[in-house]
Every structure is written in structure tokens, then in C-alpha cells.
Amino acid sequence: MVVDSKSERHYDKGERRHKHVGRGAEPTIEFDDHDPKRWIGKCPATLTDGDRMRLLNEAVAASNGDRDLAVPKKVYVVHEGAIYEAQTSDHGRSYMATPIRVSSPATY
């Protein structure tokens, strides 16, 4: 089943998925001590389910590049200064989001 890209998106935290939830009120990025190139974005513990749904449905769709998909594979939203990326793995039925690591800001 493919969901229309204009339909309401659904947030999928996943069963027992705590890896992407931080302990505080700020989003964080944690690096693996054994592999500093590997990082995990963690959402604030204070985000409610309602916040997640609202942000996901406000998110802007990214281009799918050369993929021929009926829905966006990734969407992005900014919340309290942090950029979040949500991806779908089930053809747009639901998305899972985390804060993303951004390279150093560009200087103008």
C-alpha cells in the first residue's frame, strides 16, 4: 500500500526503541567510542507523542533523487534550533525521526 504524499504522516517509534531518545530536554548527538564516525541522534525526552506527530506533519519533503517513489523517503523539520530527519521504511505509512548531525556552519 502506498500512501499519498499529502496524507497525514504517522510517527513510528518502534517497539522498545530507546536508542534514539535522550535523557534531557535537549536533542543530542552521541558518538561511538570505538568508531567516532558512527553517531546516534537522540530526541529530547520531553517531546510528547503530539509534538512528534505535529512536527512530522510540518516536515518538508526532500527529493527522492533518481528513485521513483510515490512518497518522500526523507522529510526534514526544525524544532527549537535542531534539524530533524525522518525516514520511512514502509513506503510512507510511517516515519521515524532523529536529530541530525550537521557539518560546521557555512560562513558568509
Order of alpha helices (4+ residues) and beta strands (2+ residues): beta-beta-alpha-beta-beta-beta-beta
